[in-house]
Amino acid sequence: MTHWLLTRYEHLTLWIEGASGSDRAAHLHAGLLIWLAAALILRRPLRDIRPILIVAAAEAANECADRYVHGSWRWPDTIGDAVTTLFWPTMILLLLHLRPRLRR
């Protein structure tokens, strides 16, 4: 059952990558979408750390699924995916935290 589920997940991610034009674009959009959805579901502001922790957990789960499907870690790809997924949510989170100080 696990193998079937992860194989289906892999097919879905490949379809999304094809529709978005690239693996990196898919990770960028997924990171922002999960971050915004987590903030809405948790009813927390975007400056709260909890929504970005959800993004990090989702990305970790995605990379574990990739590792299972491919049979080994592909570190350059794994690190690139994590950076791409977390980059914009992290930058926006930092700006939201720095904004009051920048106004002075």
Steps between C-alpha positions, in 0.01 A plus 500: 500500500778744591686434177183548294416825681850644463513400133169680440636802688809496277280494187301795635816701570635426153171618348514821708861558392398457137208740539708764677791478259769392746573324825624824657187695406284225649694514828482880510124503449441210739700672775298819472168316470563276801622798705190708424264204550665412833463858624131501404426157648693571821354854512846640560661808343766446235762635740434202731756218479244216502387528134859486376563197719212333314675583171825350630320184614323465164828545314672243723217253435526566125874436501453179702246386241748582222768303682269200531398508133854555367667260743765744623554860597586735216656770718547780244137463393375462860682812622395701194137399549506596869660839431256576218197397706596695812670807347208740439294409806815550711587833335146633545492378861828681572373819335182486708711470815737780394231738373439680832876562536534619141240774553708673769 
